[in-house]
Amino acid sequence: MDDNLFIICIWAFAAVIALLSFLALLMRILIQIFPEKSGSEDAAVVTAISSVVASATGGGRVVKIEETKRS
């Protein structure tokens, strides 16, 4: 009976790995079909940054928001 439980665990683990691999492949395909739009800034993020800067600096103003990627 212990051998059957071990076999069931192996099959369950293999099924989970197969499902996760399939989902990863599906995500990669969807990302290739629908790439991220570059240069589009979310209005909520811009408003949040502007309000934090204004409250932290006593009326400061945001002139430019630029994203930098770290390597």
CNS distance restraints for C-alpha pairs under 8 A (distance, minus, plus):
assign (resid   1 and name CA) (resid   5 and name CA) 6.58 0.50 0.50
assign (resid   2 and name CA) (resid   6 and name CA) 6.27 0.50 0.50
assign (resid   3 and name CA) (resid   7 and name CA) 6.21 0.50 0.50
assign (resid   4 and name CA) (resid   8 and name CA) 6.14 0.50 0.50
assign (resid   5 and name CA) (resid   9 and name CA) 6.20 0.50 0.50
assign (resid   6 and name CA) (resid  10 and name CA) 6.25 0.50 0.50
assign (resid   7 and name CA) (resid  11 and name CA) 6.21 0.50 0.50
assign (resid   8 and name CA) (resid  12 and name CA) 6.07 0.50 0.50
assign (resid   9 and name CA) (resid  13 and name CA) 6.08 0.50 0.50
assign (resid  10 and name CA) (resid  14 and name CA) 6.16 0.50 0.50
assign (resid  11 and name CA) (resid  15 and name CA) 6.06 0.50 0.50
assign (resid  12 and name CA) (resid  16 and name CA) 6.25 0.50 0.50
assign (resid  13 and name CA) (resid  17 and name CA) 6.24 0.50 0.50
assign (resid  14 and name CA) (resid  18 and name CA) 6.07 0.50 0.50
assign (resid  15 and name CA) (resid  19 and name CA) 6.07 0.50 0.50
assign (resid  16 and name CA) (resid  20 and name CA) 6.10 0.50 0.50
assign (resid  17 and name CA) (resid  21 and name CA) 6.05 0.50 0.50
assign (resid  18 and name CA) (resid  22 and name CA) 6.15 0.50 0.50
assign (resid  19 and name CA) (resid  23 and name CA) 6.23 0.50 0.50
assign (resid  20 and name CA) (resid  24 and name CA) 6.11 0.50 0.50
assign (resid  21 and name CA) (resid  25 and name CA) 6.20 0.50 0.50
assign (resid  22 and name CA) (resid  26 and name CA) 6.14 0.50 0.50
assign (resid  23 and name CA) (resid  27 and name CA) 6.11 0.50 0.50
assign (resid  24 and name CA) (resid  28 and name CA) 6.21 0.50 0.50
assign (resid  25 and name CA) (resid  29 and name CA) 6.26 0.50 0.50
assign (resid  26 and name CA) (resid  30 and name CA) 6.20 0.50 0.50
assign (resid  27 and name CA) (resid  31 and name CA) 6.08 0.50 0.50
assign (resid  28 and name CA) (resid  32 and name CA) 6.25 0.50 0.50
assign (resid  29 and name CA) (resid  33 and name CA) 6.25 0.50 0.50
assign (resid  30 and name CA) (resid  34 and name CA) 5.90 0.50 0.50
assign (resid  31 and name CA) (resid  35 and name CA) 5.34 0.50 0.50
assign (resid  31 and name CA) (resid  36 and name CA) 7.76 0.50 0.50
assign (resid  41 and name CA) (resid  45 and name CA) 7.50 0.50 0.50
assign (resid  41 and name CA) (resid  46 and name CA) 7.21 0.50 0.50
assign (resid  42 and name CA) (resid  46 and name CA) 6.42 0.50 0.50
assign (resid  43 and name CA) (resid  47 and name CA) 6.11 0.50 0.50
assign (resid  44 and name CA) (resid  48 and name CA) 6.08 0.50 0.50
assign (resid  45 and name CA) (resid  49 and name CA) 6.13 0.50 0.50
assign (resid  46 and name CA) (resid  50 and name CA) 6.07 0.50 0.50
assign (resid  46 and name CA) (resid  65 and name CA) 7.94 0.50 0.50
assign (resid  47 and name CA) (resid  51 and name CA) 6.07 0.50 0.50
assign (resid  48 and name CA) (resid  52 and name CA) 6.17 0.50 0.50
assign (resid  49 and name CA) (resid  53 and name CA) 6.15 0.50 0.50
assign (resid  49 and name CA) (resid  62 and name CA) 7.94 0.50 0.50
assign (resid  50 and name CA) (resid  54 and name CA) 6.07 0.50 0.50
assign (resid  50 and name CA) (resid  61 and name CA) 6.76 0.50 0.50
assign (resid  50 and name CA) (resid  62 and name CA) 5.75 0.50 0.50
assign (resid  51 and name CA) (resid  55 and name CA) 6.12 0.50 0.50
assign (resid  52 and name CA) (resid  56 and name CA) 5.90 0.50 0.50
assign (resid  53 and name CA) (resid  57 and name CA) 5.90 0.50 0.50
assign (resid  53 and name CA) (resid  59 and name CA) 7.62 0.50 0.50
assign (resid  53 and name CA) (resid  60 and name CA) 5.90 0.50 0.50
assign (resid  53 and name CA) (resid  61 and name CA) 6.81 0.50 0.50
assign (resid  53 and name CA) (resid  62 and name CA) 7.07 0.50 0.50
assign (resid  54 and name CA) (resid  58 and name CA) 5.65 0.50 0.50
assign (resid  54 and name CA) (resid  59 and name CA) 4.35 0.50 0.50
assign (resid  54 and name CA) (resid  60 and name CA) 4.45 0.50 0.50
assign (resid  54 and name CA) (resid  61 and name CA) 6.09 0.50 0.50
assign (resid  55 and name CA) (resid  59 and name CA) 6.24 0.50 0.50
assign (resid  55 and name CA) (resid  60 and name CA) 7.51 0.50 0.50
assign (resid  56 and name CA) (resid  60 and name CA) 7.77 0.50 0.50
